[in-house]
Amino acid sequence: MNVVFRADASLQIGTGHIVRSLSLADKLRARGLTPHFVCRMHAGNMVAAIRQQGYGVTELPTIPAFSPLAAETCDFRLAHADWLGSDWKQDADETRSAIQDSKPDLLIVDHYAIDKRWEEQLRPHVRKLMVIDDLADRRHECDFLLDQNWFGDDTLGRYRGMIPDHCITMLGPEYALLKPEYSMLRAQMPPRNGKAERILVFMGGSDPTNETGKVLDALAHPDLAHLHVDIVIGVNHPDPQSVTHQAAARPLTHVHSGLPSLAPLMMHADLMLSAGGSTSWERMCLGLPAIVISIADNQIVTNHAMHAAGYIHFLGECNQISATIIADSIIQCIQQPQQLQQMSQMGQDLVPGSGTQRVCDILLD
C-alpha cells in the first residue's frame, strides 16, 4: 500500500507537522506500507531530514513574493492561508501531478492552509484521505480526522459540522503521534519524586522570538544558580550562536542541537520550560512537569484548558512574559514538589504513549 503525506515545515510554520508525520510514517512503514512525502521548498524546510529517514520526497517549488491577498484563486479568509506558499488550487494541481503515478491508497494531509476545497480536488485520485489538524477552524472532506490536542469537555465536539458523517475521528492525546522510544522509556522509569534539580529548555523547532534566550536570562537568577540546565536549540532557531554564548556564561548549562529525539533528556530532567506545541505530549508521556509559554496562537486555547485542569503551569503568550516572571515561576515550582509530582502523574494518565499504534490500527482495520 502506498501512503502520501502532504505536510510542510518552514521558519514560519515550524517543524511540528513534519515531526509528527514522520512518527506516523515510521509506524506505517513497519506495518508494510510505503510512505512518500510531498513538501513545498520553503525556507526552513525539512526535506533533507525526511530523506535521511529513508523516505522519498516530491519537492513543490516556492513562488517568489507570493501573497495570498494578491491571488484571486487563494482564499485569504483562511487564517493560515499564507503558510501554503501558493494558492490552494495550484497546490492541489501540483500535488495531484506528484501522486498520479503512485495512485496512493491513503493521502494524509497535515497543513493549516488546506481545507475541504483542496481535499475535494484530490479525493478522486486516492482511496482514502486523512486530515491531521489542531485548529477546528475550517471544513474538511476526509475519511479520517486526527486532532491529538486536549480541550477539556470540548475535545470530542470541536469538529461537529465540519466533517462528513462517515468520517472516523481520533480526538485527544490518547492518539498523540509519538515516536516508539517514549513508550519504551516510560515503562522503564520509576515514579518522579517532585524534586527539581535538572531543567530542560526547548522552545520549539523555530523559536522565532528567541524565548530560549529569555529563559536563560531567567535562569541567571541567583536563587536558580544550583540548577543543572539542558538547552535544546531547534533546527530553525534564528540565532543559535547567541544562545550558545549566553549559555556559556552560566555554570551547569549544556547546549544541544541536532538531536533525533528529546526522550533521553526528558527522562533525566525534573522540570521543563517549553513552548506549547506537540512536545507537550512527548514530555507528558514521560511524566515530565512543565512551565509552558505559547509562541503561536494555535497553542493558546489548549494550554489554557490544561492549566485550568492542573496538567501544566501556563504562563501565557510569549509577548506578555518577561524573564522575571519566568524566574519567579521556576522558584515557585521548585518550592512545591508535591504539585510537580501530581502534575507528573496526571500527565502520564492523559498521554499513554500508544497513540501512533492506535492510529495505525484504525487506518489499517
URWOTA-V304116 format. One record per run of one state. SS is the DSSP state (~ for helix, > for strand, _ for the rest). FROM is the first residue (numbers start at 1). LEN is the number of residues. Records with the same first field share a line. If there is no record, write none. Layout:
# URWOTA-V304116
SS = FROM-LEN ; FROM-LEN
This chain:
# URWOTA-V304116
_ = 1-1 ; 8-2 ; 11-3 ; 15-1 ; 31-3 ; 41-6 ; 53-3 ; 61-7 ; 71-10 ; 85-3 ; 100-6 ; 111-5 ; 124-4 ; 133-11 ; 148-4 ; 158-10 ; 172-1 ; 176-4 ; 189-9 ; 203-8 ; 220-2 ; 225-3 ; 234-6 ; 249-4 ; 258-5 ; 269-2 ; 276-3 ; 286-4 ; 295-2 ; 310-3 ; 321-2 ; 335-2 ; 351-4 ; 364-2
> = 2-6 ; 10-1 ; 14-1 ; 34-7 ; 56-5 ; 106-5 ; 128-5 ; 144-4 ; 168-4 ; 198-5 ; 228-6 ; 253-5 ; 271-5 ; 290-5 ; 313-5
~ = 16-15 ; 47-6 ; 68-3 ; 81-4 ; 88-12 ; 116-8 ; 152-6 ; 173-3 ; 180-9 ; 211-9 ; 222-3 ; 240-9 ; 263-6 ; 279-7 ; 297-13 ; 318-3 ; 323-12 ; 337-14 ; 355-9
